[in-house]
Amino acid sequence: MQNVSNELFDVIIVGGGVMGSTTAYHASKRGLKTLLIEQFDFLHHRGSSHGESRTIRANYSKPYYYPLVMESYTLWKQAQAQIGYNVYFPAHQLDMGQAHDHTLLKILENCSNHGIPHEVLNRCQLADKFSGRIDFPDDSIGILNEFGGVIKATKAVAMFQTLAHKNGAVLKDNKEITDIKKDERGVVVVSASNNETFCGKKCVVTVGAWMSKLVKKVSGVEIPIKPVEIHVFYWRVKEGHEGDFAIGGDFPTFSSHGRLHVFGTPSLEYPGLVKIVVDSGDKCDPDKREWGPGVRMNELKEWIKESFNGLIDWREPVVKQACMYSMTPDNDYVVDFLGGQFGKDVVVGGGFSGHGFKMAPVIGRILAELAVDGVPSGGTDISPFGIGRFNSSQK
């Protein structure tokens, strides 16, 4: 095992989920001496970056996410070309809801403003488009465009860690970080629970649901990121119709907006099973999770029953998984310098609020550039993601 305690790294990344792994990839790609540290095993199932799949879509209601996700599409393709296997699988994206739904109206506005080719479908048009596989009430509409898709989650994290390692990054797992401070030389010293220390010129913190705990401990800064336990379900497609819901055909990734926000993907990881999830959960302590049975299950079953014309068995999911969201009050990310005693030497990336995974390649680029250059390249707008919007204060 490589002893790196006495080395000085250009960048130390704390947190080995998808955001930390993409940051390590971008930093190491630039030839920087990079260390990636994870508190548990790499590719563990205790956080937010594991599992079979995540959706990627350009249909955002907030305009500043569009350029980020479009760059992410490019970066996903570039990374998988380097590794030699696919983690991104294209599909169309369908957003559904009542015609006057605020989110749908904003999505339509952004489609228009950004020139995204799209179709607006009523109930009959939707039934015709998907041969009766999807249904919704008469007062609803669907917005369909080509910018959807599925990302293989754990496989993608492994891809970026492998690429970072190939670029010379050092990867260390099972190192719980207990403190981050600057010494008299101005070096960032990262301390682990086993009394090991690691030294770096810069540090990036991407610890997901543990962000609030760690940041408050090391700086006194309160970032209102709340961990939420989310439950993911896979449902069986009626026998004989498995191909109608499979990735690579015309069945889309989808979101249903309204009182119950539901999203899902075509079958990919489990043949004949479709992923359908309620986009909400219960607050939790990431160190003392309940691993509960899930929320709003009866409402989700009713939604599936009404939406797929009996082609998906709504009575009980076949596979159940759990993960965490890291929610901010406005559902926007936190990508900023920690400030205070750390100035611009410590950067934080967190609070991705259940819609960050798809953006990981571009967020990793931004975090690496903030740490090393002080600004993101290409004029990327990160102003909505500042810590200052929460009126955080230091001790």
Protein Blocks (a to p, Z undefined) as FASTA:
>chain_A
ZZfklpccfbdcehjbfklmmmmmmmmmnopacddddfbdehiakbmmgcjbdcddfbdf
bfklmmmmmmmmmmmmmmmmmnopafbdcddddddddfklmklmmmmmmmmmnopacddd
dfklmmmmnnomaccdfkbccdddfbecdddfklmmmmmmmmmmmnopacdehiacfbdc
ddfkopacdddfkopacddfbdcddehjmmmmmmmmmnopacdddddddddddddddehi
lmmmgghiabdcdddedjbdcdddddfklghiacddddbdddddfklcgkinbehklmmm
mmmmmmnnopacfkbcfbdcdddddddfkopacdddebljnommbccdehknopammmmm
mmmmmmmmmmmnopaehhiafklmcfklnopacZZ
